[in-house]
Structures are given as structure tokens and as C-alpha cells.
């Protein structure tokens, strides 16, 4: 019974981690970034900020 409970708890934790990782990274959510050289890219918000881009 202890093994079954441990398995269920492990499954619940692993599913919640997987569900929270869609559409964002450790550097923030993905955004449409307009870079200073005129290009537009779909990158994390912190990378956009570090590159001097503007989020629109």
C-alpha cells in the first residue's frame, strides 16, 4: 500500500511540473520581440529585454 501511495504522489508531482512548463521558460514567457535591427522574433521576454528589443 505504501508503494502505491508513493507512486500516486510521484505521478501527481511530475504531471504538475510538465503542465506548468508550456509556453514559458526560466527567462519568462515567449513574446513577439521587435529587435533594434528591425527583425521580429518569438523569444523569451528576458532575452528580448537583454537584446534591447521591444515587446509588442
Backbone as XML, in Angstrom:
<?xml version="1.0"?>
<chain id="A" units="angstrom">
  <residue number="1" name="UNK">
    <atom name="N" x="0.821" y="-1.193" z="0.000"/>
    <atom name="CA" x="0.000" y="0.000" z="0.000"/>
    <atom name="C" x="0.868" y="1.261" z="0.000"/>
  </residue>
  <residue number="2" name="UNK">
    <atom name="N" x="2.007" y="1.203" z="0.724"/>
    <atom name="CA" x="2.899" y="2.361" z="0.757"/>
    <atom name="C" x="3.492" y="2.630" z="-0.618"/>
  </residue>
  <residue number="3" name="UNK">
    <atom name="N" x="3.804" y="1.584" z="-1.348"/>
    <atom name="CA" x="4.362" y="1.757" z="-2.691"/>
    <atom name="C" x="3.345" y="2.378" z="-3.636"/>
  </residue>
  <residue number="4" name="UNK">
    <atom name="N" x="2.093" y="1.976" z="-3.515"/>
    <atom name="CA" x="1.046" y="2.551" z="-4.362"/>
    <atom name="C" x="0.865" y="4.032" z="-4.056"/>
  </residue>
  <residue number="5" name="UNK">
    <atom name="N" x="0.850" y="4.395" z="-2.789"/>
    <atom name="CA" x="0.714" y="5.800" z="-2.399"/>
    <atom name="C" x="1.900" y="6.613" z="-2.912"/>
  </residue>
  <residue number="6" name="UNK">
    <atom name="N" x="3.092" y="6.063" z="-2.794"/>
    <atom name="CA" x="4.283" y="6.763" z="-3.285"/>
    <atom name="C" x="4.225" y="6.950" z="-4.794"/>
  </residue>
  <residue number="7" name="UNK">
    <atom name="N" x="3.764" y="5.961" z="-5.503"/>
    <atom name="CA" x="3.636" y="6.047" z="-6.955"/>
    <atom name="C" x="2.625" y="7.119" z="-7.360"/>
  </residue>
  <residue number="8" name="UNK">
    <atom name="N" x="1.498" y="7.169" z="-6.673"/>
    <atom name="CA" x="0.470" y="8.161" z="-6.986"/>
    <atom name="C" x="0.974" y="9.576" z="-6.705"/>
  </residue>
  <residue number="9" name="UNK">
    <atom name="N" x="1.638" y="9.770" z="-5.580"/>
    <atom name="CA" x="2.175" y="11.095" z="-5.237"/>
    <atom name="C" x="3.234" y="11.520" z="-6.257"/>
  </residue>
  <residue number="10" name="UNK">
    <atom name="N" x="4.102" y="10.609" z="-6.638"/>
    <atom name="CA" x="5.128" y="10.913" z="-7.632"/>
    <atom name="C" x="4.494" y="11.298" z="-8.969"/>
  </residue>
  <residue number="11" name="UNK">
    <atom name="N" x="3.469" y="10.588" z="-9.383"/>
    <atom name="CA" x="2.787" y="10.896" z="-10.637"/>
    <atom name="C" x="2.137" y="12.273" z="-10.584"/>
  </residue>
  <residue number="12" name="UNK">
    <atom name="N" x="1.524" y="12.618" z="-9.468"/>
    <atom name="CA" x="0.892" y="13.934" z="-9.346"/>
    <atom name="C" x="1.914" y="15.059" z="-9.443"/>
  </residue>
  <residue number="13" name="UNK">
    <atom name="N" x="3.056" y="14.903" z="-8.783"/>
    <atom name="CA" x="4.084" y="15.938" z="-8.847"/>
    <atom name="C" x="4.676" y="16.056" z="-10.242"/>
  </residue>
  <residue number="14" name="UNK">
    <atom name="N" x="4.905" y="14.969" z="-10.909"/>
    <atom name="CA" x="5.511" y="15.031" z="-12.233"/>
    <atom name="C" x="4.542" y="15.624" z="-13.256"/>
  </residue>
  <residue number="15" name="UNK">
    <atom name="N" x="3.260" y="15.361" z="-13.125"/>
    <atom name="CA" x="2.295" y="15.936" z="-14.055"/>
    <atom name="C" x="2.168" y="17.441" z="-13.853"/>
  </residue>
  <residue number="16" name="UNK">
    <atom name="N" x="2.234" y="17.921" z="-12.639"/>
    <atom name="CA" x="2.108" y="19.356" z="-12.408"/>
    <atom name="C" x="3.318" y="20.108" z="-12.943"/>
  </residue>
  <residue number="17" name="UNK">
    <atom name="N" x="4.496" y="19.530" z="-12.874"/>
    <atom name="CA" x="5.690" y="20.166" z="-13.421"/>
    <atom name="C" x="5.585" y="20.241" z="-14.936"/>
  </residue>
  <residue number="18" name="UNK">
    <atom name="N" x="5.136" y="19.183" z="-15.563"/>
    <atom name="CA" x="5.006" y="19.163" z="-17.011"/>
    <atom name="C" x="3.953" y="20.164" z="-17.482"/>
  </residue>
  <residue number="19" name="UNK">
    <atom name="N" x="2.831" y="20.270" z="-16.799"/>
    <atom name="CA" x="1.758" y="21.166" z="-17.218"/>
    <atom name="C" x="2.161" y="22.625" z="-17.097"/>
  </residue>
  <residue number="20" name="UNK">
    <atom name="N" x="3.002" y="22.960" z="-16.137"/>
    <atom name="CA" x="3.396" y="24.344" z="-15.946"/>
    <atom name="C" x="4.475" y="24.818" z="-16.890"/>
  </residue>
  <residue number="21" name="UNK">
    <atom name="N" x="5.075" y="23.949" z="-17.652"/>
    <atom name="CA" x="6.210" y="24.343" z="-18.475"/>
    <atom name="C" x="5.835" y="24.717" z="-19.909"/>
  </residue>
  <residue number="22" name="UNK">
    <atom name="N" x="4.589" y="24.717" z="-20.253"/>
    <atom name="CA" x="4.210" y="25.041" z="-21.618"/>
    <atom name="C" x="4.119" y="26.543" z="-21.811"/>
  </residue>
  <residue number="23" name="UNK">
    <atom name="N" x="4.758" y="27.059" z="-22.840"/>
    <atom name="CA" x="4.648" y="28.467" z="-23.186"/>
    <atom name="C" x="5.552" y="29.399" z="-22.413"/>
  </residue>
  <residue number="24" name="UNK">
    <atom name="N" x="6.365" y="28.896" z="-21.538"/>
    <atom name="CA" x="7.274" y="29.784" z="-20.817"/>
    <atom name="C" x="8.538" y="29.038" z="-20.449"/>
  </residue>
  <residue number="25" name="UNK">
    <atom name="N" x="9.552" y="29.812" z="-20.123"/>
    <atom name="CA" x="10.830" y="29.247" z="-19.726"/>
    <atom name="C" x="11.280" y="29.929" z="-18.448"/>
  </residue>
  <residue number="26" name="UNK">
    <atom name="N" x="12.479" y="29.603" z="-18.010"/>
    <atom name="CA" x="13.033" y="30.267" z="-16.835"/>
    <atom name="C" x="13.281" y="31.742" z="-17.104"/>
  </residue>
  <residue number="27" name="UNK">
    <atom name="N" x="13.358" y="32.120" z="-18.368"/>
    <atom name="CA" x="13.607" y="33.517" z="-18.731"/>
    <atom name="C" x="12.319" y="34.251" z="-19.070"/>
  </residue>
  <residue number="28" name="UNK">
    <atom name="N" x="11.192" y="33.701" z="-18.679"/>
    <atom name="CA" x="9.914" y="34.360" z="-18.885"/>
    <atom name="C" x="9.126" y="33.750" z="-20.027"/>
  </residue>
  <residue number="29" name="UNK">
    <atom name="N" x="7.918" y="34.269" z="-20.230"/>
    <atom name="CA" x="7.082" y="33.745" z="-21.309"/>
    <atom name="C" x="7.612" y="34.159" z="-22.681"/>
  </residue>
  <residue number="30" name="UNK">
    <atom name="N" x="7.268" y="33.390" z="-23.689"/>
    <atom name="CA" x="7.647" y="33.737" z="-25.055"/>
    <atom name="C" x="6.800" y="34.908" z="-25.530"/>
  </residue>
  <residue number="31" name="UNK">
    <atom name="N" x="7.452" y="35.885" z="-26.170"/>
    <atom name="CA" x="6.773" y="37.085" z="-26.661"/>
    <atom name="C" x="7.254" y="37.401" z="-28.070"/>
  </residue>
  <residue number="32" name="UNK">
    <atom name="N" x="6.479" y="38.200" z="-28.791"/>
    <atom name="CA" x="6.917" y="38.729" z="-30.085"/>
    <atom name="C" x="7.813" y="39.920" z="-29.789"/>
  </residue>
  <residue number="33" name="UNK">
    <atom name="N" x="9.079" y="39.799" z="-30.101"/>
    <atom name="CA" x="10.071" y="40.814" z="-29.778"/>
    <atom name="C" x="10.510" y="41.524" z="-31.051"/>
  </residue>
  <residue number="34" name="UNK">
    <atom name="N" x="10.403" y="42.850" z="-31.048"/>
    <atom name="CA" x="10.873" y="43.667" z="-32.169"/>
    <atom name="C" x="12.270" y="44.161" z="-31.819"/>
  </residue>
  <residue number="35" name="UNK">
    <atom name="N" x="13.268" y="43.639" z="-32.509"/>
    <atom name="CA" x="14.664" y="43.937" z="-32.220"/>
    <atom name="C" x="15.094" y="45.250" z="-32.867"/>
  </residue>
  <residue number="36" name="UNK">
    <atom name="N" x="16.153" y="45.877" z="-32.356"/>
    <atom name="CA" x="16.602" y="47.169" z="-32.885"/>
    <atom name="C" x="16.975" y="47.152" z="-34.372"/>
  </residue>
  <residue number="37" name="UNK">
    <atom name="N" x="17.408" y="46.003" z="-34.887"/>
    <atom name="CA" x="17.786" y="45.937" z="-36.307"/>
    <atom name="C" x="16.582" y="45.735" z="-37.235"/>
  </residue>
  <residue number="38" name="UNK">
    <atom name="N" x="15.367" y="45.764" z="-36.686"/>
    <atom name="CA" x="14.157" y="45.672" z="-37.493"/>
    <atom name="C" x="13.561" y="44.277" z="-37.587"/>
  </residue>
  <residue number="39" name="UNK">
    <atom name="N" x="14.282" y="43.273" z="-37.111"/>
    <atom name="CA" x="13.760" y="41.911" z="-37.158"/>
    <atom name="C" x="12.768" y="41.691" z="-36.020"/>
  </residue>
  <residue number="40" name="UNK">
    <atom name="N" x="11.887" y="40.714" z="-36.210"/>
    <atom name="CA" x="10.964" y="40.315" z="-35.159"/>
    <atom name="C" x="11.200" y="38.838" z="-34.878"/>
  </residue>
  <residue number="41" name="UNK">
    <atom name="N" x="11.208" y="38.485" z="-33.593"/>
    <atom name="CA" x="11.474" y="37.100" z="-33.216"/>
    <atom name="C" x="10.559" y="36.712" z="-32.058"/>
  </residue>
  <residue number="42" name="UNK">
    <atom name="N" x="10.284" y="35.437" z="-31.929"/>
    <atom name="CA" x="9.446" y="34.887" z="-30.857"/>
    <atom name="C" x="10.380" y="34.256" z="-29.842"/>
  </residue>
  <residue number="43" name="UNK">
    <atom name="N" x="10.783" y="35.041" z="-28.825"/>
    <atom name="CA" x="11.777" y="34.606" z="-27.857"/>
    <atom name="C" x="11.281" y="34.922" z="-26.438"/>
  </residue>
  <residue number="44" name="UNK">
    <atom name="N" x="11.929" y="34.363" z="-25.409"/>
    <atom name="CA" x="11.552" y="34.691" z="-24.028"/>
    <atom name="C" x="11.729" y="36.190" z="-23.735"/>
  </residue>
  <residue number="45" name="UNK">
    <atom name="N" x="10.914" y="36.721" z="-22.852"/>
    <atom name="CA" x="10.892" y="38.157" z="-22.598"/>
    <atom name="C" x="12.229" y="38.694" z="-22.078"/>
  </residue>
  <residue number="46" name="UNK">
    <atom name="N" x="12.930" y="37.944" z="-21.230"/>
    <atom name="CA" x="14.222" y="38.423" z="-20.729"/>
    <atom name="C" x="15.258" y="38.497" z="-21.840"/>
  </residue>
  <residue number="47" name="UNK">
    <atom name="N" x="15.241" y="37.554" z="-22.769"/>
    <atom name="CA" x="16.176" y="37.611" z="-23.896"/>
    <atom name="C" x="15.876" y="38.827" z="-24.762"/>
  </residue>
  <residue number="48" name="UNK">
    <atom name="N" x="14.601" y="39.149" z="-24.922"/>
    <atom name="CA" x="14.209" y="40.326" z="-25.695"/>
    <atom name="C" x="14.733" y="41.587" z="-25.016"/>
  </residue>
  <residue number="49" name="UNK">
    <atom name="N" x="14.534" y="41.674" z="-23.705"/>
    <atom name="CA" x="14.992" y="42.840" z="-22.946"/>
    <atom name="C" x="16.515" y="42.974" z="-23.028"/>
  </residue>
  <residue number="50" name="UNK">
    <atom name="N" x="17.231" y="41.855" z="-22.880"/>
    <atom name="CA" x="18.691" y="41.887" z="-22.933"/>
    <atom name="C" x="19.218" y="42.282" z="-24.303"/>
  </residue>
  <residue number="51" name="UNK">
    <atom name="N" x="18.462" y="41.974" z="-25.359"/>
    <atom name="CA" x="18.882" y="42.323" z="-26.714"/>
    <atom name="C" x="18.476" y="43.743" z="-27.102"/>
  </residue>
  <residue number="52" name="UNK">
    <atom name="N" x="17.792" y="44.454" z="-26.200"/>
    <atom name="CA" x="17.367" y="45.818" z="-26.489"/>
    <atom name="C" x="16.093" y="45.882" z="-27.306"/>
  </residue>
  <residue number="53" name="UNK">
    <atom name="N" x="15.342" y="44.804" z="-27.328"/>
    <atom name="CA" x="14.115" y="44.756" z="-28.112"/>
    <atom name="C" x="12.923" y="45.327" z="-27.380"/>
  </residue>
  <residue number="54" name="UNK">
    <atom name="N" x="11.822" y="45.446" z="-28.103"/>
    <atom name="CA" x="10.564" y="45.952" z="-27.568"/>
    <atom name="C" x="9.506" y="44.884" z="-27.711"/>
  </residue>
  <residue number="55" name="UNK">
    <atom name="N" x="8.771" y="44.622" z="-26.634"/>
    <atom name="CA" x="7.701" y="43.628" z="-26.648"/>
    <atom name="C" x="6.433" y="44.295" z="-27.149"/>
  </residue>
  <residue number="56" name="UNK">
    <atom name="N" x="5.823" y="43.709" z="-28.169"/>
    <atom name="CA" x="4.556" y="44.251" z="-28.693"/>
    <atom name="C" x="3.539" y="43.161" z="-28.788"/>
  </residue>
</chain>
